[in-house]
Amino acid sequence: MNRLLLLLLTLFFAAPASAGNTPGVVYVAVASNFSAVMQQIARRYQAHSGQQVKISSSATGKHYAQIRQGAPFDVFFAADSKRPQLLEQQGLATGRYSYALGKLLLWSPDPELITGDSRVLSNGAFHYLAIANPKLAPYGRAARQVLQRLGLWERLRSRMVRGENIGQAFQFVNSGNAELGFVAAAQLVKSGQKISGSHWEIPDGWYDEIRQQAVMLNDKPSTRAFFEFVQSAAIRRLIGQSGYRTL
């Protein structure tokens, strides 16, 4: 037999059934705003089932593109409803449901910078404002809608620092590279503690509802088991205690 053909056949039959995945491990793609909560869910699930959970956190738009290109995730927890719906329509996902409603805040570590409203944005008492990329991140799109409503989008564009996702936007502010920024409420909520610094909770109706949905990307038993666990009453309570509204 031709040596090249023999080598190709050997590689073919030696390849794992799901390239890039370890059997028995659940691979989760999650929007960056929900990453900390997903870490808690993963620890609870591993204690409950003994099954390992691997988490990849990034912007929803970036994960969507990776899944379209064949990235071997098992479940996808997005920061919007658009991408899960598209994956479902494309035959790449099932089980779509809304796991949380996100809340947008304007936040600064400086306890005196934000006075509970939008005045700091209009008076310009800062150098840099952090937001997530509106093209990739639903929280970034929401921030743009708020600034457009205030008539400040064009005026403040030169002062904006944009993170690929809401996690990076938060880090810009938390590290001091921007004095304030639009972040997810869940990034600041800690059980039993007040939000540090100063903030303005954006009124309902100022931006499109951030309905965060999840989907299964295959029908493996391990995927279904994890997906059912996340929809349990205990996990819904955890999500509600972490700065989100639940449905």
C-alpha positions in Angstrom: 0.0 0.0 0.0 1.2 3.5 -0.8 3.0 4.9 2.3 1.2 8.2 2.1 -2.2 6.5 1.8 -1.4 4.4 4.8 -0.4 7.4 6.8 -3.7 9.2 5.9 -5.8 6.2 6.9 -4.0 5.9 10.2 -4.6 9.6 11.0 -8.3 9.3 10.0 -9.0 6.3 12.3 -7.0 7.7 15.2 -8.8 11.0 15.1 -11.2 11.6 18.0 -15.0 11.7 17.2 -15.2 15.3 18.4 -12.0 17.0 17.5 -10.9 19.5 20.2 -13.2 18.1 22.9 -12.4 15.7 25.7 -15.2 13.1 26.2 -17.3 13.7 29.4 -16.3 17.4 29.6 -19.0 20.1 28.9 -17.6 23.0 26.9 -19.4 26.2 27.5 -19.2 29.4 25.4 -20.4 32.3 27.6 -20.8 36.1 27.2 -18.2 37.9 29.3 -20.8 39.6 31.5 -22.0 36.2 32.7 -18.6 34.7 33.1 -18.3 35.1 36.9 -21.8 33.6 37.4 -21.0 30.7 35.1 -17.9 29.9 37.1 -20.1 29.5 40.2 -22.5 27.4 38.2 -19.7 25.2 36.9 -18.4 24.6 40.5 -21.8 23.6 41.7 -22.4 21.3 38.7 -19.0 19.6 39.1 -19.8 19.0 42.8 -23.3 17.7 41.8 -22.3 15.5 38.9 -18.6 14.9 39.1 -18.4 16.2 35.5 -15.9 18.8 34.4 -17.0 22.1 32.8 -14.7 24.1 30.6 -15.6 27.8 30.1 -14.7 30.1 27.2 -15.6 33.7 27.9 -15.8 36.3 25.1 -18.0 38.8 23.2 -21.3 37.2 22.0 -20.6 38.2 18.4 -17.2 36.6 18.5 -18.5 33.4 20.0 -21.3 33.3 17.4 -18.7 33.6 14.6 -16.6 30.8 16.1 -19.6 28.5 16.4 -20.6 29.2 12.8 -17.0 28.1 11.9 -17.3 24.8 13.8 -15.9 25.6 17.2 -16.6 22.5 19.3 -18.7 24.1 22.1 -21.6 22.2 23.7 -23.7 25.1 25.0 -23.7 28.8 24.3 -24.8 31.4 26.9 -25.2 34.6 24.9 -25.7 38.2 26.0 -28.6 38.7 23.5 -31.4 36.7 21.9 -30.4 37.5 18.3 -27.4 35.1 17.9 -29.1 32.1 19.6 -32.1 32.6 17.4 -29.9 32.8 14.3 -28.1 29.6 15.3 -31.5 27.9 15.9 -32.7 29.0 12.4 -29.5 27.7 10.9 -30.0 24.3 12.4 -27.0 24.6 14.7 -28.8 24.9 18.0 -31.8 23.7 20.0 -33.4 24.3 23.4 -33.3 28.1 23.2 -34.5 29.9 26.4 -34.0 33.2 28.2 -31.8 32.7 31.3 -31.5 36.4 32.4 -32.3 40.0 31.7 -29.2 42.2 31.9 -29.0 45.6 33.5 -26.7 48.4 32.3 -25.0 50.8 34.7 -22.7 53.8 34.3 -20.0 53.2 36.9 -16.9 54.9 38.4 -14.6 53.7 41.2 -14.6 57.4 42.3 -17.4 57.7 44.9 -18.0 61.4 44.0 -17.8 61.3 40.2 -21.3 60.1 39.3 -24.2 61.8 41.1 -26.9 59.2 40.3 -27.8 60.6 36.9 -26.3 61.4 33.5 -24.8 64.9 34.4 -21.2 63.7 34.4 -21.6 62.7 30.7 -22.8 66.1 29.7 -20.5 68.2 31.8 -17.4 66.4 30.6 -15.7 66.0 34.0 -13.6 63.1 32.8 -11.0 62.1 30.2 -12.1 58.7 29.1 -15.4 56.7 29.0 -15.2 52.9 28.5 -17.8 51.0 26.6 -18.0 47.5 25.0 -17.8 47.3 21.2 -21.4 48.0 20.0 -20.8 45.8 16.9 -19.9 42.7 19.0 -21.4 43.2 22.5 -25.1 43.7 23.4 -24.1 45.8 26.4 -22.0 48.0 24.0 -25.0 48.4 21.8 -27.1 49.4 24.8 -24.5 52.0 25.8 -24.6 53.5 22.4 -28.4 53.8 22.5 -28.2 55.6 25.9 -25.6 58.1 24.6 -27.7 58.6 21.4 -30.7 59.3 23.5 -28.8 61.9 25.4 -27.5 63.4 22.2 -23.9 62.7 23.3 -22.8 59.8 21.0 -20.9 62.0 18.5 -19.7 64.5 21.0 -18.0 61.8 23.2 -16.7 59.5 20.6 -13.2 60.9 20.8 -13.1 60.1 24.5 -14.3 56.5 24.3 -12.1 53.5 24.9 -13.8 50.4 23.5 -13.4 46.9 24.9 -14.1 43.9 22.7 -16.6 42.9 25.3 -18.1 44.2 28.5 -15.4 42.4 30.6 -12.7 44.5 28.9 -14.8 47.7 29.3 -15.1 46.9 33.0 -11.3 46.4 33.3 -10.6 49.7 31.6 -12.5 51.4 34.4 -11.4 49.2 37.2 -7.7 49.7 36.3 -8.0 53.5 36.1 -7.5 53.7 32.3 -10.9 55.3 32.1 -12.6 57.2 34.9 -16.0 55.8 34.2 -17.8 53.4 31.8 -20.9 51.5 30.9 -20.8 48.1 32.6 -23.2 45.2 33.5 -24.8 45.5 36.9 -23.7 41.9 37.5 -20.1 42.9 37.4 -20.5 45.0 40.5 -23.1 43.1 42.5 -21.7 41.1 45.5 -24.1 39.4 47.8 -25.0 41.6 50.8 -22.7 44.4 49.7 -23.4 47.8 48.2 -21.9 48.7 44.9 -18.5 50.5 45.4 -17.7 53.9 43.9 -20.5 55.8 42.3 -23.0 54.7 39.6 -26.1 55.5 37.7 -28.6 52.8 36.9 -29.9 53.5 33.4 -33.7 53.8 33.3 -35.8 51.0 31.7 -36.7 51.9 28.1 -33.5 53.8 27.4 -32.0 50.8 25.6 -33.3 47.7 24.0 -34.0 44.9 26.5 -30.9 42.8 27.1 -32.6 39.4 27.0 -29.8 36.9 27.4 -30.5 33.5 25.9 -28.8 30.1 25.9 -28.8 27.2 23.4 -27.5 23.6 23.2 -25.2 23.1 20.2 -25.5 19.3 20.2 -27.7 16.6 21.8 -25.2 14.7 23.8 -26.4 13.4 27.2 -23.8 15.4 29.0 -24.9 18.6 27.3 -28.6 18.0 28.1 -27.8 17.2 31.8 -25.8 20.4 32.2 -28.5 22.5 30.4 -31.2 21.1 32.6 -29.1 21.8 35.7 -28.7 25.5 34.8 -32.5 25.8 34.5 -33.1 24.5 38.0 -34.7 26.7 40.7 -31.4 26.9 42.7 -29.5 28.2 39.7 -32.3 30.7 38.9 -32.0 32.0 42.4 -28.2 32.4 42.0 -28.7 34.3 38.8 -31.2 36.6 40.4 -28.8 37.3 43.3 -26.0 38.2 40.9 -27.4 41.4 39.4 -29.8 40.0 36.8 -33.5 39.9 36.5 -34.9 36.4 35.8 -38.0 35.4 33.8 
